[in-house]
């Protein structure tokens, strides 16, 4: 009986997209917490949600914040945030996020996630081409 239940749970997890799907809430919580930290100008907290590789690349919360302000202003000060599909690419979870900025412009971003000792970390954010209006 236990073996049958375990097999059913594993089958559902595989169909649903594996480990990334199983922890979608955790992944979305980390992304949301980082955005909230940016909104509060708490660069140290925002930097803490980045993976060790990203933290090493930028070296300090201030340099990281400067990059986000200049390269990802829609993340720095979003008007609205909506989580779309969560999928796996190359064994890593990728969360698609739709952000409408303060000017009403739609942006699609892919957040590449990485497991860490204390939960999910953001290992990269890629700005995608937003669909044309009426498409």
N, C-alpha and C positions, 0 to 999 in steps of 0.2 A: 504493500500500500504506500509506504513512504517513498519507495523508489518510483512509483507511478506519479506521485505528486511532484517529486523533484524533477522528473522528466518533463512533466507538463509545464512547470515553472521555467525550466531551461528553454523549452520550445517557444514559449511566449516571449522570453527575453530575446531569443535569436530573431524571431519574426519582428519584434518591435525595434530592433536595431542594436541589440547587445548592451554592453555596459553604459554607453553614453545615454541611451534612451532611459535606462533604469535610473539614472541620476540627473535627468533633465531639470528637475526643480533645483538641485544643488548648483548646477551650471548657471541657470538663469539667475539664481540668488547672487552668485559671485559677480556676474556682469552687472546686475542691478546695483549691488553694493559699491562697485567701482564707480559707476556713473553718479551715484549719490555722493560719493566722496569728492568727485570733481565738482559737483554742484555746490558742495560745502567748502570748496577750496582746501580740502584736506589732502594735500599731495602725498603725505607719508602713508595715509590709509590707502589711497588709490594705487600707490607704488607697491604696497603689500599684496595686492591682488594679482600682480604680474608674476610670471614664472621667473625662476632664478636666472635663466638665460636673458630674458628681457631686462631684469634688474641689473645684470652684469653689463649689458650693452649700454645702458644709460647712466649707470653709476650712482645717481642720486635722484630723490623725488623731484627736485627742482628741474633738473634736465629732462626728466620724464614728462613732467607737467608742461614744460615749454614745447616739447614735441607734440603733445596732444593738443594744446591750444592752437598751434600753427598748422598741424597736419590733419587733425580730426576735430575741427571746431563744433561739429554736430554732436560729438560725444562729450565735449567739454560743457556745452550748454544746450542740451536737447530740448525741443519743444514737447515731443512725445516719443515713447519707446514701445515697440511691440515685438515680441519674440515670435519668430516664424519657425521653420523646420530645424530640427536637430538631426544631424546625420554623422556618419563616420567617414573620414577620408584618410587613407594611409594608417588606419588603426587609431586615429585621434578623433575625438568628438569635435564637430564644427557646428556652432549655433548661428543661424542666420537671424539678424536683427534688423528691423526697419525703424529708422529714426526719422522723424520729421523735425527739422531744425526750427529755430525761432522765426525764420522768414517763411516757413511753410514749405520748404523744399524737402522732398523725399530722398532718403539715402538708405541703401542696403549695405550691410556690413556682415562679414563672416568673422566670427570669433573662434579662433583655434584654441582649444582647451588642453590642459595637461594636468594629470593628477599630481598632487603634491602631498607631503607628509601631513599637512593640515587642511587638506581638501583641494578642490579644483583651483587652478591658476590659469590666467590668460596668457597664452604663448604667442599671440599675434592677432592683429585685427586687419582685415583686408576690406577696403572700400570697393564695392562693386558698381557696375554701371546700373543705375536705376532704370526701370522700364519707362518708356516714353508715355506721356499722357495719352489715354485712350487706347493703349495697346492691349 
